[in-house]
Amino acid sequence: MTKFARLLSCLAALCTACGQPSVSPAKHVGSDPIDYDASIHLDAESLAEMGMKDAYEELQRQSGDIGVEWAPMREKWDGQNAGYDGGPNYRVEVNGKVYPVFGSPPAKDAWAGAAATFFQVVNSQLSGRNFKFYAINSGNDLLAVRLTNEEFQRAQIFHKGSPYAPYLPNYDAPNYGLPQ
C-alpha cells in the first residue's frame, strides 16, 4: 500500500471514529478501480525543475512490460552549451517534438505546466492502447496511475465530487484539468 493510500485509509478511519463524514463527499458506487499500490509518485515541482527525464525513466521502470516501446527523452535548456546546469527555458524533446516545461508558455504555473507536459509526452506514445496514464492530486503529491477507459469512467463515478478523481493535466488556467 502506498503512503497516499495509507493516508487516505487513516483519514477515513479517523473521520468514522469521530462521527464525521468520510474524507470524500462522494457517494461511492462499487469499488475503487484505482490500484494505488501501482501508482507512481511524480512531484510536479521536481518535473518543472529539470526532473522530467528522471521521472519519465522511472515511470517506464515501474510500469514494467506493458508492451510500449518508449522513445528516448532529451532535455534542453537555455545556456546548455555554455556549460551551466539550468536556464530560464527548460524543454524536453521526444520523437522530434519539443515540449515546453519551465519558463515558456503555455502555463503560467510551472508545476502545472510540467505535469501537463509530462502526461502529454507519455500518453502521446500510447496510441492504439486500451489505457492511458492519468494524474491524481497535484504539486508535490502528484501521482500517475494507469487506467483503461472503463476503469477511468468507474473512477470518475467512485470519486465524484472528490479531489482524488483521476484527470488529465492540461495547460488551461486556473485549474489545469484538476477535478472540481
VOROBA-224441 format. One line per 8 residues: number of its first residue (from 0); their letters; for each residue x, y, z of N, C-alpha, C, O, CB. Coordinates in steps of 0.05 Angstrom, whole numbers, plus 5000, padded with zeros to 4 digits. Glycine has a CB too. Example, Ala and Ser with C-alpha at 12.3 -4.5 7.8 and 13.67 -1.06 7.14 Angstrom:
// VOROBA-224441
0	as	5264:4886:5156:5246:4910:5156:5264:4934:5156:5285:4934:5169:5226:4911:5181  5257:4955:5142:5273:4979:5143:5258:5001:5157:5268:5023:5161:5282:4988:5114
***
This chain:
// VOROBA-224441
0	mtkfarll	5017:4977:5000:5000:5000:5000:5018:5025:5000:5037:5026:5016:4981:5000:5024  5012:5044:4982:5029:5068:4981:5023:5086:5005:5003:5082:5019:5023:5083:4955  5041:5105:5009:5037:5124:5031:5011:5139:5027:4996:5144:5046:5060:5144:5032  5004:5146:5002:4980:5161:4996:4955:5144:5004:4937:5154:5016:4978:5168:4966  4955:5118:4996:4933:5101:5002:4930:5097:5032:4908:5097:5043:4936:5074:4988  4953:5094:5047:4952:5092:5076:4941:5117:5088:4925:5116:5107:4980:5086:5087  4949:5140:5078:4939:5166:5089:4909:5168:5085:4895:5175:5104:4953:5189:5075  4899:5161:5062:4870:5162:5057:4856:5143:5075:4835:5150:5086:4864:5155:5028
8	sclaalct	4867:5119:5079:4854:5099:5097:4853:5110:5125:4833:5107:5139:4869:5073:5095  4875:5121:5134:4877:5132:5162:4857:5155:5165:4843:5157:5186:4905:5142:5168  4856:5173:5146:4837:5196:5148:4808:5186:5148:4792:5197:5164:4842:5215:5124  4802:5166:5132:4775:5156:5132:4768:5143:5159:4746:5147:5169:4771:5135:5109  4787:5128:5170:4782:5115:5196:4779:5136:5218:4761:5133:5235:4806:5096:5203  4795:5157:5217:4793:5178:5237:4766:5192:5235:4754:5198:5255:4816:5198:5233  4758:5198:5211:4732:5212:5207:4709:5194:5217:4691:5204:5229:4728:5218:5177  4711:5168:5211:4690:5150:5220:4689:5149:5251:4668:5150:5263:4695:5121:5208
16	acgqpsvs	4713:5147:5263:4715:5146:5292:4704:5171:5305:4692:5170:5327:4744:5141:5301  4707:5194:5292:4697:5219:5303:4669:5225:5296:4658:5246:5304:4715:5242:5294  4656:5208:5280:4629:5212:5271:4626:5233:5250:4604:5243:5245:4612:5221:5295  4648:5239:5236:4648:5259:5215:4643:5245:5188:4647:5221:5185:4674:5275:5214  4635:5260:5168:4632:5248:5141:4659:5238:5131:4680:5247:5141:4620:5268:5121  4658:5221:5112:4682:5210:5100:4700:5232:5089:4691:5254:5085:4675:5189:5078  4725:5224:5083:4744:5243:5071:4733:5255:5045:4737:5278:5040:4771:5229:5066  4720:5239:5030:4709:5247:5004:4678:5249:5007:4666:5231:5018:4717:5228:4981
24	pakhvgsd	4666:5271:4996:4638:5273:4998:4624:5255:4977:4599:5255:4975:4629:5302:4994  4639:5240:4962:4628:5224:4940:4610:5202:4951:4615:5191:4973:4650:5212:4924  4590:5195:4936:4574:5172:4941:4587:5149:4926:4584:5147:4902:4544:5176:4933  4601:5132:4940:4616:5111:4928:4598:5090:4916:4580:5080:4929:4636:5098:4948  4604:5083:4891:4590:5063:4877:4610:5041:4870:4629:5046:4855:4575:5074:4851  4606:5017:4880:4625:4996:4874:4651:5000:4888:4652:5014:4909:4630:4994:4844  4672:4987:4877:4698:4990:4890:4716:5009:4873:4711:5013:4849:4712:4962:4892  4735:5020:4887:4753:5039:4873:4770:5023:4853:4784:5005:4861:4772:5053:4894
32	pidydasi	4769:5031:4828:4784:5016:4807:4814:5024:4807:4829:5012:4791:4772:5022:4780  4822:5043:4823:4850:5052:4823:4867:5034:4841:4860:5031:4864:4852:5082:4832  4888:5024:4830:4907:5008:4845:4929:5027:4855:4948:5033:4841:4920:4984:4828  4926:5037:4879:4944:5057:4890:4972:5045:4894:4992:5060:4894:4934:5069:4916  4974:5019:4898:5000:5006:4901:5016:5008:4875:5041:5007:4876:4996:4977:4909  5003:5010:4853:5016:5012:4827:5020:5041:4818:5030:5046:4796:5001:4996:4806  5011:5060:4835:5014:5088:4827:5044:5096:4828:5060:5083:4842:4998:5106:4846  5050:5117:4813:5078:5126:4811:5079:5155:4821:5065:5172:4810:5089:5123:4782
40	hldaesla	5095:5160:4841:5097:5187:4852:5115:5203:4833:5136:5195:4825:5110:5186:4881  5105:5227:4826:5119:5244:4806:5131:5269:4818:5154:5275:4813:5101:5251:4784  5116:5284:4834:5124:5310:4845:5127:5331:4823:5148:5332:4810:5151:5307:4861  5107:5347:4819:5106:5367:4798:5129:5387:4800:5139:5397:4780:5080:5381:4797  5137:5394:4824:5159:5413:4828:5185:5401:4816:5199:5415:4802:5163:5419:4858  5190:5376:4821:5213:5363:4810:5212:5362:4779:5232:5366:4766:5216:5335:4822  5188:5356:4769:5185:5356:4740:5193:5383:4727:5207:5383:4707:5156:5349:4732  5184:5404:4740:5189:5431:4729:5218:5440:4732:5228:5456:4717:5171:5451:4743
48	emgmkday	5232:5428:4752:5259:5436:4757:5279:5416:4747:5296:5406:4762:5263:5441:4787  5277:5409:4722:5295:5392:4707:5294:5363:4716:5314:5349:4716:5323:5402:4710  5270:5354:4724:5267:5326:4732:5250:5309:4713:5242:5287:4720:5255:5325:4759  5244:5320:4690:5226:5305:4671:5238:5279:4662:5225:5258:4663:5221:5322:4647  5263:5279:4654:5275:5254:4644:5277:5233:4665:5271:5209:4660:5303:5260:4633  5284:5240:4690:5286:5221:4711:5258:5209:4717:5256:5184:4720:5297:5234:4737  5238:5226:4718:5210:5216:4723:5200:5198:4700:5187:5178:4705:5191:5240:4727  5207:5206:4676:5199:5191:4652:5211:5163:4653:5198:5143:4647:5208:5206:4626
56	eelqrqsg	5237:5162:4660:5250:5136:4661:5240:5119:4685:5238:5095:4683:5281:5140:4664  5233:5132:4707:5222:5118:4730:5194:5107:4723:5188:5085:4731:5220:5137:4754  5178:5122:4709:5151:5113:4701:5155:5088:4683:5140:5068:4686:5136:5135:4686  5174:5088:4665:5179:5065:4648:5187:5041:4665:5177:5019:4660:5201:5072:4627  5205:5045:4684:5215:5024:4701:5192:5012:4717:5189:4987:4719:5237:5033:4719  5177:5029:4730:5156:5019:4748:5132:5008:4733:5117:4992:4744:5146:5042:4766  5128:5015:4708:5106:5005:4692:5110:4976:4683:5091:4962:4676:5101:5023:4668  5135:4968:4684:5141:4940:4676:5137:4936:4646:5138:4955:4630:5123:4920:4691
64	digvewap	5131:4912:4638:5128:4906:4610:5098:4909:4602:5082:4892:4606:5137:4877:4604  5092:4933:4592:5065:4939:4583:5063:4940:4553:5043:4950:4542:5055:4965:4596  5084:4931:4540:5084:4930:4510:5087:4956:4496:5079:4960:4473:5059:4918:4502  5100:4976:4510:5105:5002:4498:5135:5005:4492:5151:4999:4510:5094:5025:4516  5141:5013:4468:5169:5019:4462:5173:5049:4466:5167:5065:4448:5177:5009:4433  5182:5056:4489:5185:5084:4496:5207:5098:4480:5229:5087:4477:5190:5087:4526  5201:5122:4470:5221:5138:4456:5239:5150:4476:5230:5157:4498:5207:5159:4437  5264:5154:4469:5282:5168:4488:5274:5197:4492:5263:5210:4474:5311:5166:4479
72	mrekwdgq	5280:5208:4515:5275:5236:4521:5301:5251:4523:5320:5241:4536:5258:5239:4547  5302:5274:4511:5326:5291:4512:5318:5317:4525:5299:5330:4517:5339:5296:4484  5333:5326:4546:5327:5351:4559:5343:5373:4546:5366:5369:4537:5335:5349:4589  5331:5397:4544:5344:5421:4532:5338:5444:4551:5316:5447:4562:5333:5426:4503  5357:5462:4553:5353:5487:4567:5371:5508:4556:5392:5503:4545:5357:5483:4598  5363:5533:4560:5379:5556:4551:5406:5555:4565:5406:5550:4590:5365:5583:4555  5427:5560:4551:5453:5560:4563:5466:5533:4566:5488:5530:4577:5452:5573:4590  5453:5512:4556:5463:5485:4559:5491:5483:4547:5508:5470:4558:5443:5465:4545
80	nagydggp	5494:5495:4524:5520:5493:4511:5542:5511:4524:5566:5507:4520:5518:5501:4482  5532:5529:4541:5551:5547:4555:5563:5532:4579:5582:5543:4592:5538:5573:4563  5553:5509:4586:5565:5493:4607:5553:5497:4634:5564:5486:4654:5593:5499:4608  5530:5511:4637:5519:5513:4664:5493:5496:4665:5480:5492:4644:5513:5542:4671  5486:5488:4688:5464:5470:4693:5439:5486:4698:5435:5496:4721:5470:5450:4716  5422:5488:4678:5397:5503:4682:5395:5527:4664:5414:5534:4650:5394:5511:4711  5373:5539:4664:5368:5562:4648:5339:5570:4649:5323:5556:4661:5377:5557:4619  5333:5593:4638:5306:5603:4640:5285:5588:4624:5261:5591:4630:5305:5632:4632
88	nyrvevng	5293:5572:4605:5273:5557:4589:5282:5528:4587:5301:5521:4574:5271:5569:4560  5267:5511:4602:5273:5482:4603:5252:5468:4586:5228:5473:4588:5272:5471:4633  5262:5451:4567:5245:5437:4549:5254:5408:4547:5276:5401:4554:5245:5450:4521  5236:5391:4537:5244:5363:4531:5237:5357:4502:5218:5369:4491:5230:5343:4551  5252:5339:4491:5247:5331:4463:5243:5301:4463:5259:5285:4473:5270:5339:4444  5220:5293:4450:5213:5264:4447:5202:5261:4419:5185:5275:4411:5193:5255:4469  5213:5241:4405:5204:5235:4378:5206:5260:4360:5189:5264:4342:5176:5225:4378  5226:5276:4364:5230:5300:4347:5212:5324:4354:5215:5345:4341:5225:5293:4319
96	kvypvfgs	5194:5321:4373:5177:5343:4382:5188:5355:4407:5195:5341:4426:5147:5333:4385  5189:5382:4408:5198:5396:4432:5174:5405:4448:5156:5417:4438:5216:5420:4424  5175:5399:4474:5154:5405:4493:5164:5425:4514:5185:5421:4526:5142:5380:4507  5150:5448:4518:5159:5467:4538:5153:5455:4566:5133:5442:4571:5145:5494:4535  5171:5460:4585:5167:5451:4612:5167:5475:4631:5148:5478:4646:5189:5431:4620  5188:5490:4631:5191:5512:4650:5201:5537:4636:5218:5536:4619:5211:5504:4673  5189:5560:4643:5199:5586:4633:5187:5593:4606:5194:5614:4595:5228:5585:4631  5170:5577:4596:5158:5583:4570:5128:5580:4572:5118:5567:4590:5169:5564:4548
104	ppakdawa	5113:5593:4554:5084:5587:4553:5082:5557:4547:5101:5546:4537:5070:5605:4532  5059:5545:4551:5033:5556:4554:5024:5561:4583:5005:5576:4587:5014:5539:4541  5036:5549:4603:5026:5551:4630:5041:5572:4646:5066:5574:4644:5028:5525:4645  5027:5589:4661:5040:5608:4678:5049:5594:4704:5068:5603:4717:5020:5632:4685  5035:5573:4712:5042:5558:4735:5061:5536:4726:5053:5517:4713:5017:5546:4750  5087:5538:4733:5107:5520:4723:5102:5491:4731:5106:5473:4715:5135:5528:4733  5093:5486:4755:5088:5459:4764:5065:5446:4748:5067:5423:4739:5082:5457:4794  5043:5461:4745:5020:5451:4730:5028:5446:4700:5020:5426:4688:4996:5470:4732
112	gaaatffq	5043:5465:4689:5052:5462:4661:5070:5438:4658:5068:5424:4638:5066:5487:4652  5087:5433:4677:5105:5410:4676:5089:5384:4677:5095:5365:4663:5126:5411:4698  5069:5383:4694:5052:5359:4696:5037:5355:4670:5036:5332:4660:5032:5362:4719  5026:5376:4658:5012:5374:4633:5031:5363:4611:5023:5346:4595:5000:5401:4624  5055:5374:4610:5074:5365:4590:5081:5336:4595:5083:5321:4575:5100:5383:4592  5086:5328:4619:5094:5300:4625:5072:5281:4615:5079:5262:4601:5098:5297:4655  5047:5286:4622:5026:5267:4614:5021:5268:4584:5014:5248:4572:5000:5274:4629  5025:5292:4572:5023:5294:4543:5044:5277:4529:5038:5262:4510:5025:5323:4534
120	vvnsqlsg	5069:5279:4538:5091:5263:4527:5086:5233:4530:5088:5218:4511:5118:5270:4540  5078:5225:4554:5074:5196:4560:5051:5185:4543:5054:5165:4530:5069:5192:4590  5028:5199:4544:5004:5189:4531:5006:5191:4501:4991:5176:4487:4980:5203:4540  5023:5208:4490:5026:5210:4461:5038:5185:4449:5036:5180:4425:5043:5234:4454  5050:5169:4466:5063:5144:4457:5045:5119:4461:5054:5097:4457:5089:5140:4472  5020:5124:4469:5003:5101:4475:4980:5098:4456:4960:5084:4461:4991:5105:4503  4982:5111:4432:4960:5108:4413:4956:5079:4406:4975:5064:4402:4966:5125:4387  4931:5071:4404:4924:5044:4398:4923:5026:4423:4916:5002:4420:4943:5033:4378
128	rnfkfyai	4930:5037:4446:4929:5021:4471:4901:5025:4484:4887:5044:4478:4951:5030:4490  4894:5007:4501:4868:5009:4515:4871:5023:4542:4854:5020:4559:4856:4982:4518  4893:5037:4546:4897:5051:4572:4912:5077:4567:4924:5081:4546:4913:5033:4592  4911:5094:4588:4927:5119:4589:4937:5121:4617:4929:5107:4636:4910:5144:4580  4956:5140:4620:4964:5148:4647:4949:5173:4655:4947:5192:4639:4995:5152:4648  4938:5173:4679:4923:5196:4690:4937:5206:4715:4952:5191:4728:4894:5188:4696  4931:5230:4721:4942:5243:4746:4922:5240:4768:4898:5239:4764:4949:5272:4741  4932:5239:4792:4916:5242:4817:4932:5262:4833:4956:5260:4836:4912:5214:4832
136	nsgndlla	4917:5281:4845:4929:5302:4861:4946:5321:4843:4943:5320:4818:4947:5290:4883  4962:5337:4856:4978:5356:4841:5002:5364:4859:5005:5354:4881:4962:5382:4832  5018:5382:4849:5041:5392:4865:5059:5370:4874:5066:5352:4858:5030:5407:4889  5068:5372:4899:5087:5352:4909:5075:5324:4913:5089:5304:4916:5099:5361:4935  5048:5323:4912:5034:5297:4916:5024:5285:4890:5007:5268:4890:5010:5302:4935  5034:5295:4867:5025:5285:4841:5031:5255:4838:5054:5246:4843:5038:5301:4819  5011:5240:4829:5014:5212:4824:5006:5206:4795:4990:5221:4784:4997:5195:4843  5018:5185:4783:5009:5175:4757:4997:5148:4762:5009:5131:4776:5033:5174:4737
144	vrltneef	4974:5142:4749:4962:5116:4750:4954:5108:4722:4946:5125:4706:4937:5116:4769  4957:5083:4716:4950:5072:4690:4922:5060:4692:4917:5043:4708:4970:5050:4680  4904:5071:4675:4876:5062:4675:4866:5057:4647:4874:5071:4629:4858:5082:4690  4849:5037:4644:4835:5033:4619:4813:5054:4618:4808:5067:4639:4824:5004:4615  4800:5058:4595:4778:5077:4594:4756:5069:4613:4743:5086:4625:4768:5079:4564  4750:5043:4614:4729:5034:4632:4736:5039:4661:4719:5048:4677:4725:5003:4628  4761:5034:4669:4770:5040:4697:4768:5070:4703:4760:5078:4724:4798:5029:4702  4776:5086:4683:4775:5115:4686:4746:5124:4691:4740:5140:4709:4786:5130:4662
152	qraqifhk	4727:5113:4675:4699:5120:4678:4688:5112:4706:4674:5126:4719:4682:5107:4656  4696:5087:4714:4687:5078:4741:4700:5095:4763:4686:5101:4783:4696:5048:4745  4725:5103:4759:4738:5121:4779:4724:5148:4781:4722:5160:4802:4768:5124:4773  4715:5158:4758:4700:5184:4758:4675:5182:4774:4667:5201:4789:4694:5192:4729  4661:5159:4772:4636:5155:4788:4643:5151:4817:4631:5163:4835:4621:5130:4777  4663:5134:4823:4671:5128:4850:4680:5153:4865:4673:5157:4888:4693:5107:4851  4695:5170:4851:4707:5194:4864:4691:5220:4858:4702:5241:4861:4736:5197:4856  4667:5217:4849:4651:5241:4841:4650:5261:4865:4644:5254:4887:4622:5233:4833
160	gspyapyl	4657:5286:4859:4657:5306:4879:4682:5306:4897:4684:5321:4916:4633:5303:4897  4701:5290:4890:4725:5287:4906:4750:5298:4891:4751:5296:4867:4730:5257:4913  4768:5310:4906:4793:5319:4892:4811:5297:4885:4832:5301:4873:4807:5339:4911  4804:5272:4892:4821:5249:4887:4814:5235:4861:4825:5213:4855:4820:5229:4909  4796:5246:4845:4789:5234:4820:4813:5237:4800:4827:5257:4800:4764:5248:4808  4817:5216:4784:4838:5218:4764:4831:5238:4742:4807:5243:4737:4844:5190:4751  4851:5250:4730:4847:5270:4709:4871:5272:4691:4892:5261:4697:4841:5298:4722  4867:5285:4668:4890:5290:4650:4898:5319:4654:4882:5337:4647:4882:5284:4620
168	pnydapny	4921:5325:4663:4930:5353:4666:4931:5367:4639:4937:5355:4619:4958:5354:4680  4924:5392:4640:4926:5408:4615:4937:5436:4622:4944:5442:4645:4897:5411:4602  4938:5453:4602:4950:5480:4605:4930:5501:4611:4937:5525:4610:4966:5487:4580  4905:5494:4616:4883:5513:4619:4881:5523:4648:4872:5509:4666:4856:5501:4610  4890:5548:4653:4888:5560:4679:4859:5567:4684:4844:5571:4665:4906:5586:4681  4850:5568:4709:4866:5566:4733:4868:5538:4744:4884:5533:4763:4855:5584:4754  4853:5518:4734:4852:5492:4746:4870:5471:4733:4876:5451:4745:4824:5482:4745  4879:5476:4709:4897:5458:4695:4887:5429:4694:4903:5410:4695:4924:5459:4708
176	glpq	4861:5425:4691:4849:5399:4689:4842:5386:4715:4828:5365:4715:4868:5381:4675  4850:5398:4738:4843:5386:4764:4813:5384:4768:4798:5402:4760:4855:5403:4787  4804:5361:4779:4775:5358:4784:4765:5380:4804:4780:5388:4822:4769:5330:4795  4741:5389:4800:4729:5409:4818:4711:5396:4838:4699:5411:4855:4715:5430:4802
***
